[in-house]
Amino acid sequence: MTDTVDVVKRAHAVGTYYGFSPLSSLTLKKRGEGQKAPYPENIKPETLDPLSREIASFLKTVRDAGITPSTLQPKFIWHTNAAPGRPAPKQMVVQFHALGVDRAIADIVLIRAIRSLVGDLSKTDMRLRINSMGDKETRARFARELNSFFRKRANTLPEECVTHARTDVFKAIEVLLEHPDRGDIPSSTDHLSEASRKHFESVLEYLEATDTPYELSPDLMTRAGMYGETCFEIISDERVHAWGSRYHDLAKAFFKSNIPSVGAVVRFTTENREVIPAIKAAGTPRFVFVHIGEEAKRESMKMADTLRRARIPLAQAIGIESLTEQMRFADGLNPRYLIIMGRKEALERSVILRERASHTETFVPLDSLVDRLRLVA
């Protein structure tokens, strides 16, 4: 059981440090610009599983608000079904999404943010299980392999699996995965296309470079049709707290264009039905962290939780790679200081602390960064 207000506060804090904006603030800015429309013809909420229904509802809200993510202007957003001024839902849902980024950095920023949130709330050791279902080419290859697998083992598999395999091999493998005597099943990563293999390798490289423990889990799979590429879940005490995946095809149904997207859903059972207070708008952050290059991005992700736990009043947009977009983000917040890290600084384990009014710059080693920021905060 979880305190609802605590969940909302922590989701807001994690979102700020990892560069995710609350959907409620974005829809407020866009009020009057959007137009409500029904779900796309090929998306029927009543036929979706609960997780897919939550993601589809989120995408519809984004579209109806007139928010238009693109690869040039991606959106990193978090959302919850706990609305201010209303009693807390018994089953609380928090979602984090990165819309418009096809590179592996979006997967990792999302995983790190969700991992931080679950870790704060569960207070237990977590396990990150990860796999890749690949792109359409991969899934076609994997489907052929699964068809062959079910034909060869039809006499030894549960009847329910064999029945599903005649029409949907992915549903059949989903059922088999819950069977205690499933034996050796094919692995999707053995059939990855070249593009999917490179993407998944980049995801794993980021995990290792940011000291994020993980388990390769061939038995973690997503259904065909809406999901692909990276999929993951975060477990503690043998309970799945969070599940995530890329869902390009689902996003395309709402935005009518190819919007590379990845999202994660966290579920909590709340302790009471207290009324959710409005989250106070964050004041101007003292610092905005700007990072240039892969090495700097990796270091900033490793530092995010340290800076957050130190309560440094900081904002950053880790998933945004464009320096122009990051500076636009900083100008919008108008902080007193910029923390700048490029490749040189990342290799030297330092940052540049720039006071924007005077343009005074100071080089600060990472080991003493928290203490230095506290002095000027």
N, C-alpha and C positions, 0 to 999 in steps of 0.2 A: 504494500500500500504506500502511496506517495502523496506528499502535500502538494496540492495543485498550484498554489501561489509560488511555491519554491521552484516548481518545474518551469513556470512562465518566466520567472526572474532569471533562472539559470540559462534557459534557452535564449533569452534576450542578450545576456552577457556573452555566451559562447558565440552567438551570431555576430555580435559587434567585433570580437577579436578575430574572427575568421572571415569577416567580410560579407555576412548574410544580412540583408535588410528584412524587417518584419513585413509581411504582406499587407498588414493593416495600414502601415504608414504609406506604402506605395499606392494602395487603392484610394487613400484619402487625398493624396496629391493628384490622382487621376479622376477624382470625382466629377461626374458629368461628361467625361470624355468617351467612356465606353458605352456599350449597348448590350443588354442581356439577349442571349440567343440560346436556343436549345442545344443539347449535346449533339455532336456530329452523328450523322446517320449510322455510322458503323460502330458507335460507342453506346451501348445500352447498359446503364448503371446497374439495373436489376440482374443482369447476367454476370457481372464482374465479381471477383472475389473481394473481400473487404479491403485488402491493401490497394488493389487496383482501383477500387471505387474511391478511396481517399485521394489517390493521385489524380484521377480523372476530375474529381470535384475541385481540386486545387487548380488544375490547368484551366478549367472552365472559368473559375473566379479570376484568374490572371487575364484570360482572353476578354471576359466581359468588362473588366476594368479598363481596357484599352492599353494594357501593358504589352509592349511588343519586343520581346527578346530577339536578338539576332547574333550572328557570329561577330559582328562589329561592335555591338553593344550588349554583351551578355548580362544576364540577371542572376544574382545569387540571393535567394529568398528563403526565409523560414516562415512557417505558419502553424497555428494550432487551432483546434476546435473549441478551446476555452475562451469564450468571448467576454471582454470586460463588461461588468454590470449585470452578468447573468450567472446563475448557479453553475458550479463546475460540473462538467459531464462525468458520469461514473467511469466511463472509459475515455481517457484523455489521449489525444493523438497530437504529436509534434512532427512536423515534416521539414526537411531541409532539401532544397533543390538548387541545381546549377543549370541554367538554361542558356544555351548558345555557345558552349565550349566543348570542342571535340577532343581536346588533348587530355592526357592522363592526369594533369594537374587538377582538373575539376573533380575527378574521382577521389583523389587523395585529400583535397581540402574538405570535401564532404565527409569522407571516412573519419578524418581527424576531428572534425567538429562534432559528429555524432558520437564518436568514441569519448570525447571529452564530456559531453552532456550525460551520457549513460554512466560514465565513471563517477561524475559528481553525485549522481542521484542514487546509484546502487551501492557505492562504497565497498565494492567487492572487485576481485580480479576479473578482468574481461578477456574474452577470446574473440579474435577477429577471424572469421572463416571467409575465404574468398575463392571465387572461381570465375571462369569466363565462358559464356555461351556463344560468343562470337557474333558475326554478322549474318546476313541472310545466306551467303555462300556457305559459311560454316554450318549453319543449322540444316541446310539441305544435305550436306555431307553427313552430318551427325544423324539426321533422320534416317538416311539409308542404312547406316550402321546399326541403328536401333531396330529397324525393321528386320534386318538379318538376324540380330540377336534374339528377338522375340520368336521368329520362325524356328530357329534352331533349338530353342529351349521351351517350346510350347508345351511339351509333355511334362516339364518339371516346374513350371511357373504357376502361381496362383491363377485360377480361372478368370478372376476379375482383370488381371493384367493382360491376359491373352485377349479378352473381349475388347478392352480399350485399345489394344495395339492394332486392331483391325481398322480403326478410324482415327486414332490420335496417339502416336507413339510417345509423345511427350507427357500426355496424361497417364499412359501406361507406366512410364518410368517413374512418374511421381508416386503412383500407387505402390510400385515395387520398392521404392526407397523406404517406405514405411513398414515393409515386411521384414521380420527378423532374419529370415534365411534368404537374403537377396543375392548372395554370391558376388562374383566379380561382374560389375557392369561396365559398359563402355564409358570412356571419358570424353567430354566435349573438347577438352584442350588438345586432344590428339588429332582433332580435325579442324583446327583453326586455320582460317585463310591467312595469307601473308599480312594483310592489313590488321586483322584481329590479333595475330600473334605479336606484332610490333606494339600494338596498343597495350596488350596485357603485360608484355615485358616491361613497358614503361611504367605501368602501375606498380608492378612488383619492385622495380628499381627505386621508385619514389618511396615505397614503404620501407625498404631497407635503408635508404639514405636519410630518412627522417626517424630512424630507430623505432618504427612501428611494428610490433610483433604481429605475425599473422600465421595462419594455417592454410595451406592449399587444400581445398576440399572438393574433390571431383563429384561428390554426392550432393553438392549444393547446386540446384538447377532452377531455372525459371521456365514458365510455360512459353510455348511458341506464340507468335502473333504480335505481342506488344513489347517484349523485353529482349535484350541482347547484350553482348559484350560483358562488361564487369557486373558481377552480382556478389553480394556479401551479406553477412549477418553478424551481429555482435551478441555474444552470449556471456552470461555470468550465472553461476549457480545452476548450470545446465538449462537455463531459461533463455529463449531468444527475446532480447529487448528491442533490437532494431534490425530492419531488413532494408536492403537497397539494391538498386540496379540501374543500368542505363535503359532508356525507354524512348528511343528516337521515333518509332512508328506511332506511339501513343501521342507524343507531342505534335507530330505532323498532322494528326487528325484535327487538332484544335487550331493550329497556326497556319495551315495550308502551305507550309514550306518546311524544308529540312532544318530543324532546330535540334542539334545534338544536345541531349538532355540526360541528366542523371539525378536521381533523388533517393531519399531514404525516409522511412516511416518508423517512428518510435511510439510504442503504446504503453500507457500506464493505467493501473487501477488506482483511482484516487481515494483518499481517506474520508473525505466529506464532500458535501455539496455546497460549500461556502461560495459566496458571490465573489467573482474574480475582479480585483481592483484594476483600474486602468494603469498601464505601465507609464510612468512619467517619462516624457520625452527626454532623451539624453541631452545634457548640455554640450557645449562645444568641447570636444576632446582636447586635452592639452597637447597630444601628440598624434600625428598620422605617420604610419610606417610605410615607406615606399621602397619597393624591392625591384631590382633590375637583373634579370638572368636566372637561369635554373639554380645555380648554387645559392643565390640569395633567397629564392623562394623556399628552398629546402630548409635553410637556416631559420627563416621566419616562421615556418610551420613548427619547427622544433622549439622555438622560443614562445609561441603564442600562449601556451598554457602557463608557462612561468610568469609571463607578464600579466596574465589575467589573474592568477592567484596572488600576485603582488599588488593587485588593485591599481595598476598604472592606468590612468585615464587615456586610453589609446584606441584608435580605430585603424583598420587596414583593409585592403581588398586583395587578399592573397591570390585568389583565382584569376584576377585580371592581369594579363601579361603586358598589355600596352602601357608604356610609361605615360603617354598622353592621357589615357583614360584614368590612370592612377592620380595624375596631377589634377585632372578635372575633379576627381573624387575629393582630393585634399582641398582644393579651392572652395568646393561647396561646403566643407566643414569648417574651413577657416581656423585651423589650429594655430597655436603660438609657435610650435616646433614641428619640424619634419625630421623623422629618423630615416636616413637613406642608407641602403646597402646595395652595392653592385657586386660584380664578380670579384673584384680586387678585395673589397672589404670582407666578403664571405670567406675567401681563402685566408685572409689575415685575421679572421674572427673579430671584426670590429664593425662599427657603424659610424656614419657622419651625423652629428646632431646639429641641425641648422635652425637658428632662430630666424623666423621669417621676416620680422620687422627690420632687423639690422643686417640680415644675411651673414651673421657671424656663424662660423662652422667650427665644431670641435670633434676630434676623433675620439671615440670611446670604445675600449675593448668590451667584448660581449660579457666577459666575466664580471665587469663592474657596471654593466648597463643599468640594472635595476636600481642600484644605489645612486647612480648619477641622475636617473630620471626622477627619483624621489626628491632629490635636492631641488630640482627646478619645477617640480609639479606643484 
